[in-house]
Amino acid sequence: MEMRGFGKTGFEVSALGFGGGPVGYLDTDRRHVTEILNTLIDRGVNLIDTAAVYPGSEEAIGEAIGHRRDDYVLVSKCGQEFDDIDGAAWSASAIEQTVDRSLRRLKTDHIDVVLLHSCELDTLKNGEALGALIKARDAGKTRFIGYSGDNEAAAHAAGIDEVAVIETSISIFDQANIDTVLPEAGRNNVGILAKRPIANAAWKDASDQRGIYVNYAKTYAERLAKMAITPADLGFSGEVGTAWSEIALRFTLSQPGVTTAIVGTTKTSNVERNLDTLSKGVLAENVIADLRAAFQRAEAAAGEPWPAQT
């Protein structure tokens, strides 16, 4: 398993991580979650990402691998308003209670990294939400804190001294953060979790997309069509979907400064495929250049910027 330094946290984490959104939103059977997570850990994956807002995800992870807590770096996210939590979204009260609830759900006495989950730039600058995470860190509930989000807010967060980790969208069809967030994170030794690295498999037919991911995939599919590039153009053969999946994951992991690409899956077969892709290493420089150029040409032709999807 390829391991990478996780910025100022000092952790060494696997280049492939597990994203807990799909197992929550798609209501995956707990037995399948247990099989997937234990397979990943057994194969060397040690970065597990989830969030308070993913329905059932924290509970499923805690149930499946809470007893293996020393085997992985745990990341969760918070900040939203919940029916069973007192306080408005992004308030210190709501964040404190949500972190405490996450600890119970995840069956642990600490979370390695807690991130503010996609709040607006003004909320970041206000300081109450970030201050609540600093308080949680100082109390030992989390070791490090950070921000999950995109575009201007993520670039701003990467420059905050207290921020150790940024989770942000980086993929073939979401390239804005490569030019804005990654350089700022690099200057400040901030670890980067790349979310949606395979762009919700936007090459699939729309009828095959599920749940909340339909809208993300729609935007990515539109960008793919406008980029007018195929795996064959990049020197890849075989089934188109399989080729795109490999190209996408390797593209994200090829970006300087990316620590881990978080892939959410509900199938053990996908785990094996992603591990096989990881073993092939980064893409050739000419392939990366072609994908960057195709994105830039299509964005220019569209007449407006293509911001990262939040």
Secondary structure, 3 states (H helix, E strand, C coil): CCEEECHHHCCEEECEEEECHHHHHCCCCHHHHHHHHHHHHHCCCCEEECCCCCCCHHHHHHHHHHHHHHHCEEEEEECCCCCCCCCCCCCHHHHHHHHHHHHHHCCCCCEEEEEEECCCHHHHHHCHHHHHHHHHHHCCCEEEEEEECCHHHHHHHHCCCCEEEEEEECECCECHHHHHHHHHHHHCCCEEEEECCCHHHCCCCHHHCCCCHHHHHHHHHHHHHHHCCCCHHHCCCCCHHHHHHHHHHHHHHHCCCCCEEEECCCCHHHHHHHHHHHCCCCCCHHHHHHHHHHHHHHHHHHCCCCCCCC
